[in-house]
Amino acid sequence: MIEEISVALGGIGEVYVWLLLAFAVLQIGVQVWALIDLVRVDRVVGGRKWLWALVIIFLSNFALGAILYFAIGRRVPEAVDDSVEDREPDGDRAARAVDTLYGPTDGDSR
């Protein structure tokens, strides 16, 4: 089979045929990995997973779509809750940290 591929490609060496096959397997593996990761993540850049799926599939030369997805599309920070209600004053936080490290200061043993 390798010899037939070598002849079909213009008589290149069998080593090069093996390298091309290894590269093809690697490329397909990276694309499948990117698609699986796309399904698992909650958010992507742009908010449209279907668009990133098309990029991964249609820009498959040299796994360019998968590389773009991992480099750009996956970098979405998780939503941060900045509500004021959940925050403690800095003094309370510091006092709680001191109590955690050194024990309570009011003589109670916990």
ROTORPA-694463 format. One record per residue (C-alpha): residue in one letter; y, z, x. Coordinates in steps of 0.5 Angstrom, whole numbers, plus 500, padded with zeros to 3 digits. Layout:
N
AYZX
...
REM end
This chain:
110
M500500500
I505502506
E503495509
E505491503
I511495502
S513493509
V511486508
A516486502
L521489505
G521483511
G516486516
I520493517
G516498521
E511503517
V515509520
Y521506516
V517505510
W515512510
L522515512
L525511506
L520514501
A521521504
F529519502
A527517495
V523523494
L529527496
Q534524492
I530524486
G529532487
V536533488
Q538529482
V532533478
W535540481
A542538479
L540537472
I536543471
D541547474
L546543469
V542546463
R541553465
V549554467
D553556461
R560553463
V562547467
V568544470
G571540464
G567544459
R562538457
K555538460
W553531457
L559528461
W556531468
A549529466
L552522465
V555523472
I548525475
I544520472
F549514473
L552516480
S545516483
N546512489
F545517495
A545523490
L552522489
G552524482
A548531484
I553532490
L559531486
Y556536480
F554541486
A561541489
I566540483
G562541476
R559548477
R565551480
V568555474
P569562474
E566567469
A571569463
V575575465
D577580460
D584582462
S585587456
V589593457
E585597452
D579598457
R583600463
E584607466
P591609469
D590609477
G590617477
D584617473
R580612477
A582616483
A580623480
R574620478
A572617484
V574624488
D569627483
T564623484
L564623492
Y565630493
G563634486
P568637481
T574641483
D574646477
G568650480
D563647475
S556645478
R553639475
REM end
